[in-house]
Each structure stands twice: as structure tokens, then as C-alpha cells.
Amino acid sequence: MFAKIIAIFIVLAVAVIPAVIGQAAESDSSGEPEALTVEMMVIRETSVSTNREQNLLALETIEGAIGRGNTGDEIYAALERLVLAGSQNRVVVRGQVINNFPDVRQGAARQLGTIGSEDARNILLRASLSEREPIVMYEIITAIGEIELDDNAQAISTIVWVANRFHRAPAPSNHVALATVNALERMSERDDGITDHHAFRYLFGVAEGPYVAFVRERAWEVIESLRGNGDSE
């Protein structure tokens, strides 16, 4: 895998660097924005691919960029492509979706949570509307819950709506329920409580629903904490 990453960097560097140099020189005199770096070109090209290994390379490269504090527009665009690939943005060949990689969407959701901005949350909320894989939805909702922003009303309304799809499924997902319960608890702490009655209805549905004991107990804990907040006001 490491050798393949190096090879891709070399190929893109050979192809891109002359153009980058020329465009950068032109931008110095014209005032236009500087051309993308080789790293950003790698991220762009691998994130639009329908190949799983290249998508994973995109995530690995993005992780390094975020670690150095780079959260520019190209990073957001790449993560949006990756978190929606195969769910909302599908590439179909001969009746088969060829870009459906749940682990790629998981990784993109996790990195959007790491960025933790309002734009990142908006991308995650959009992704939640079309996601059908419980394990990916777990990652999306967990990331939304961990983003520390004020005014979580829209986020609460959205995750409760999407979580209800899995609650009503023939086999309700413990993963999705747990992520939603935990996210509601975190967001209620930041908003000093929850007033969305759909959120309360969901919590009671989980507490009394066909879930494992731990998930039901967590729902009751959050309900009790919310009742305590209401009593103290």
C-alpha cells in the first residue's frame, strides 16, 4: 500500500508540477489565486475516483493535511464527495453501483467531525438524509454530536428524523440508536436542554424498544438527565 501511495504521488507530481509552476508564475503577475499543490491535486483526483483504494488514499492524505491545520475548500469538497459517494452520489454501470464503499463514507464522516465546523456539520447532515448503512450512520451521527457548536435545533431535528428510519426497520439498529442517544445528550448539554418533542418521543421509543439492554439504559439515563434539567429551571 505504501509503495502504491508513493507511486501515485510521483506520477501526479510529474504530470502536475510543470503546470503548477507555470500557473503560479502567471498568478504572481495577474493576481489570480495560486495553483493547487501536488498534495491537493492528489486529494482531488483520488476523491473523485470510483476505486476504493484510491478513495482510501484520499482519506489518508486528507488526514495528514488536517493534522497540519489545512481545512481549505479543497478538503471540504473532497470529504463531501467521499461521504456522499455510493449513497447520494452513485455511479451506476450495467445496473450496479460501483462506488458504494461504506468504509470510505465512515472515514469521511469521521474526518468531518474532526474539522468540527458549521460547514462540516452541514455536509454531515446532508449525508445523513441519504445514508442507508447503519454502521456509516453511526459514524455520521456520532460526528454531528461531537461538533461543538451553539444552536443545535436543526441538527437535533434532522438526526431524530433519520434515526427513526432505522428505528422502524424490521431489525432496528443498536448502533444508530446508541449514536443518536449519545448525540442528543451532548447537544442538550450545549443547548441547556432539548425542547424538540420528536427527540423525547425517540428517546422513549429507544428506552422501551427492541434494543439491547445497554442501549435502553442509556436512553433512560438521557431522559432522566433532561427531566432533571427541566426541573431545575
N, C-alpha and C positions, 0 to 999 in steps of 0.2 A: 504494500500500500504506500509506504514512504517513497519507494523508488518511482511509483506512478505519479505521486504528487510532484516530485522534483521534475519529472519528465514533462508534465503539463505546464509547470511554471516556465521551463526552458523554452518549450515550443511557443507559448504565448509571448514570452519576452522577446524572442527573435522576431516574431511577427509584429509585435506592437511597439517596441521601443523606438524604431525609426520614426513611426508615425507620431508617437508621443513627443519625441524631441522636436519634430517639425511643427506640431500643433502648439507645443508650449512656447516655442520661439515666436510663432505667429501671434500667440495670445499676449506676449510681452508688449508688442507694438500696437495691437488692436484693442487691447483692454478686455478681450473675451476671457471667460474662465479657463483656467489651466486644464489640460487634458487629464484623463484618469491615469492613476498609477497602474503599474502592472498588477499589483495586488487587487485593485478594484476591477481591472479587466478580467482577472481570473474569477472573481466573485460573480461578476455579471454573466460570463459565459457558462460557468458551471451551474449557476442557479436557474438558467433557462433550459438546461438540458433535460431530456426525458430519461436519462441514465441515472440509476440510483447511486452508483459510486461517485459520479460527478456531483450530484446533489450533496452527498455527504462531504465531499471535498469542499464544496461551497460553505457548508456549515462550519467545518474545521477552520477555514480561512477567515470566516466572519468572526468566529470566537476569538481568534488572535487579534483581529482588528478592534473588536470591542474591548478586549483586555488592555489595549493601548489607548483607549479613550476615543476611538473613531466610531461615531454613530451618525455618520452623514447620510445624505439622501440615498446614496447607492446601497448602503447597508439596509435601510428600511425597505427599499424597493426589492432587494434580493430576498429578504426574510418574508415579505408579503407574498412573493411568488412561491416560495417554498412551503409556507404554511397553508396556502390555498391549493397547491398542486395535487391533483387527483381527487379533490373533493369539489371545490367550486370551479376551479380551472382544470378541466380534464382534456387530455389528448387521447383521442379515440382512433384506433387503427383496426380495421376489419372487425368492428364491433367490440373491441377490447380496449379498456382504459390502460394505457401503457405508462402512465406517470403516477400511479397510485402507490406511494411509499409511506405508510403510516409512521415509520421511524423517522423519516425526514421531516414530516409535519410536526412530530413530537419535538425534535431538536430545534426547529424554527420557533415553536411556541415558547420553549424554554429560554431561548436567547432573547426573544422579545420581552419576556418577563425580566430578564437581566437588565435590559436597557431601562425599562421601568418608566417610560414617558407616557404622556397622554396619547401621542401618535401610536406608540406601541400597543397601548390598550385598545385603541380604536381598531387596529388591524386584528387583534385577537378577538374582539367582539364580532367583527365581520366573519372571521374564520369559524367561530362557534356556530353561526347560523346554518352552515352547510356541512359541518363535520358529522360523520356517522360512526366513526370508530371510537368505542368507549375509552380505550387507553389514550388516544390522542385528545379526546375531550377532557379527560382527567388533567392532562398537561396544560391545556388551554385555560381551563377554569382555575387551576392552581396558580398559573402565571397571572391571571387577572386579579386574583385575590391578593397576591403578594405585591402588586404595584401600589405604592403608597401615594395616592392622590386624594384630594378632597372631592366631595360631591360624587358619591358612588351610586346615585339613584339609577342612572341609566344602566350601569354595569350590573347592578343587582337585578333589575327587571329583566335584562337580557339573559343572564346565566340561569335564572329561575325558569324562564321560558324554554331554553334549550335543554336544561336538565330534566324538565318534565317529559320531554320526548323519550328519554331513556327510562324514566320512572314508569311510563305507561307501556313500555316494551314488554313482550312476552316473558323476558327474563331481565328484570331491572338490574342495572349495573351498580354494584357496590362501589366501584372506582369513581364513577361520576357522582354518585350520591355523597361519598365522603369528601371529594374535592369541593362540591357545592356547599356542603355544610361548613367546611373549614373556611371557604372564601366568604361566606355570609358572616361568619364570626369576625373575621379580620376587618371586613368593610364596615360592619356595625360598630366596631371599636373606633374606627376613624370618623364615622359619622355620628357618634354618640347615640347609636340605636338604629333600628330599622322600622320604617312606617309602611313599607310595601306589604299589603295583606297577602299577596300571592307568595311572598317569601315565607311568611308564617305558615301558610297552608302547605307549602312544600316541606318545610321542616317537620310539621306534624305528620305529613304523609310518609316521610322517611322514618320518623320515630316509631310509627305504627305499621310500617310496610314490610315487605318480604325481603329484608336485608339481613346481613349477618349481625350478630349481637353488638359488636364494636361500633358499627355504623349507626345502629339505632340509638345506642347510648350516647354517641357524640351529638346526635340530633337533639336528644333530650337536654344535654348539657348546654347547648347553644340556646335552646328555648328558655331554659331556666335563667341563663345569663341575661337574655333580652328582657325577660319579665322583671328581673332584678333592676335593670336599667330603668324600666318604666315606672317601677315602684319608687325609685329614688328621686324622680323628677318632681 
